[in-house]
Amino acid sequence: MAIARPHRASPRHSLCFPSSLPSFNFTAHTICIKTGMAQIRATFRPAIPTRRADSTHQMFRLSTRHQLRSFAVGSTTKPRVAVLCQAIDPPFVTKPGKPVGKHELICNYLMNQGYGYRDSGADIAYGLQKSGIQVITPTTTPDPVEDDDWCFPDDEAGILSAILGGATHLWAANTNLSSSHPLHASLAIAKHADSVHVVGQPPKLVELFDNKEHTNNLLRKHTNFPLPTAYTLDTRNDGAIHLPSNLAFPLVAKPIRGRGSHGVRVCHDKPALVQHLSVLLQESLVVMLESFLSGEEATIAVMPPSNQKPRYWALPVVTRFNHEQGIAPYNDATLTSNCRAIAFSEFQTDATYTTVCRQCEQVAELLKVTAPIQIDVRRFTAERGSPFVIFDINMKPVSF
């Protein structure tokens, strides 16, 4: 189980986006957003295994307490936040402009197993409460060790329950959004659009940029950043696997949409690739193949603009290690066992960290995100000073 983790906040920055329904005010209220920073871990929740946070945690906690209150600037009403967790099955996604049909489905890339992200959602809600923010919860006296006591399911009934319970802000940055999500498609919820804010990305933006092929193509078109060589396998038409003749191994095969490192594997030769695809294509009818980057892996969270910082800005770099067969593990391992924050001395003596942080900020600006995103990077080689390459962009800051 994860533990709570308070982070920097950003004040209001509204974004209007097209919708057939009255749109919610999707904002960059990043209150205490779960950004995946391994070094900023609060030891808030009792009876949960805790990890020692370094001195930067104190700085971020003080900053959080100050900035969270910026919500109420110009208003006599203080924010009341309800955190949402995944309760609905993620949608099948089709090719743009085509009707839904079984042969066109990309993947059902997240299999709903109860409520997703309840543990981290509970951490966020608890952290907000301890930071002095009023949190609306499903129970009147939530138990710190009971995840269900802190989060509302993100189906229509759960969201309406949070709103009717007094929530002025819905924390949707910790669940999976799409154009069919109730926050975007529910008429009953849309009736409250004038009085409720949403912390998170616009659903259509998430649906668009969760497609790794689309996002990679966008970066290739609008930036000159180094990117891994990539191929897309689309089996929606005939179900056949047509591998490019010029594949170079090792390479990474992964679903076109995914969660964590689920379905991601390093394949060292063609037989290994074919074997992995025989399993992966049962979940995702479209697969991406990328050249394997053998160097250091890191992740960088980027925050949206605010009144204090009117630009996109990167949080400290978190490096990952203890990979399993070349891939960051997709499990509940203790975070400090597979990642750590880059020390300031390391950051100062290696210019590639500064370079990749600036690149990640430019990516966030290109995508016009309204909440924090997490960008995964790797060095081309294991040599010190080897350039970093962006290989994955997560519209929702995810846990490790």
Residue, then its C-alpha position, 0 to 999 in steps of 0.5 A: m500500500a502506498i503512503a500519503r505524499p503532499h506536493r506543491a500546489s498551483p492556483r486556479h488556471s481555467l481551461c475551456f474545452p469543447s463538449s456537447l454538454p456544459s463543460f466543467n471548469f477543468t483547472a490546474h488546481t493541483i492542490c497536493i497532486k500525486t506526482g510520483m516524486a519518490q523523495i517527497r513522502a509524508t508519513f501521515r497515515p498510521a499503521i502503514p509501513t512508512r519511508r523516510a522522506d528527505s529534507t525536501h519534504q519539509m519545504f514542499r509541505l510548507s509550500t503546499r500549506h501556503q498555496l492550497r489556500s490560494f483556492a479561496v482567493g476572491s471567494t468567501t467559500k473555502p474549497r471542499v475536495a472529494v477525491l475520485c478513484q476508478a470504478i468504471d471500466p475504461p472504454f474501448v477506443t477506436k480509430p478517430g472518426k470511425p464508429v465503434g466496432k469490434h474489429e476496430l477496437i484498440c484495447n481494453y487496456l485497464m481491466n477493472q478490479g474493484y476500485g482502481y487507485r484507491d490506495s493512492g487516492a486515500d493517500i491524497a485525501y488524507g494528505l489534503q486533510k492534514s494540510g488543512i484542506q477540507v476533504i469530503t469523504p464517503t464516511t463521516t469519520p474515515d479510518p486512515v487505514e481503510d482506503d474505501d473511507w476516503c475516495f468516491p467511485d468515479d461513476e455517476a452515482g459516486i460523483l453525484s454523491a460527492i457533489l451532494g455531500g458538499a464537494t466544490h472540487l472533484w479530484a479526478a487527476n487520480t483516475n482514468l478519464s475519457s470522452s465517455h467518462p461521466l464527468h464529460a458525458s453525464l447530464a445529471i453531473a453537468k447540472h452542477a457544472d457552474s458550481v464544481h471545479v475539477v482537478g485534472q486534465p480535460p477528458k478528451l485531451v487524456e483520451l487523445f494523448d494516452n495514445k502513444e503513437h499519436t503523442n510520439n508522432l506529435l513530438r516528432k513533428h513539433t520538436n527535435f528531441p531525440l526519440p526512440t525508433a518506433y513501429t506500430l503493429d495494428t492487427r484490427n483489420d485482419g488480425a495478422i502480425h506483420l513485422p517490419s523486416n528491418l527490426a533491430f533487437p533488443l526492442v520493447a513491445k508495449p500496448i498502445r495504451g497502458r498502465g504502468s509497465h503492464g504488458v511491457r517487455v524487452c524482446h531480444d530476438k524475433p522468437a521472443l517478440v512473437q511469443h510476447l505478442s501472442v499474449l499482448l495482442q489478446e489485450s491490445l489490438v495495437v502494439m508499439l515496438e520501440s528500440f530498447l534504451s539501455g541507460e539510466e531510467a528516470t521520471i520527471a513530473v511537470m507542473p502546469p502554470s500558476n500565478q506564482k510560476p506562469r510557465y510549465w516547470a519540472l519537479p526534481v528528477v527521480t531515477r529508477f533502478n532494480h529493473e526486472q528484465g530491463i523494465a521498471p517493475y509493475n508491482d507494489a514494491t516499496l518505492t524506495s527500493n526502486c527509485r530515488a531523487i537525484a541529489f542536487s550535486e548530481f543535477q549540478t554536475d550533469a547537464t543532461y538532467t537540466t536538458v531533459c527537464r527543459q524538454c519535458e517542460q516543452v512537452a507539457e507546453l506543447l500538449k497544453v496540459t492543465a494538471p501535472i503529467q509524468i514523463d519517463v526518460r532513459r539514456f541512450t546508453a549506460e555511459r555517464g553523460s549519455p543523452f536522455v530520450i523521452f519514451d513515455i508520457n503519462m497524462k495522469p501522474v502514476s504511482f511506480 
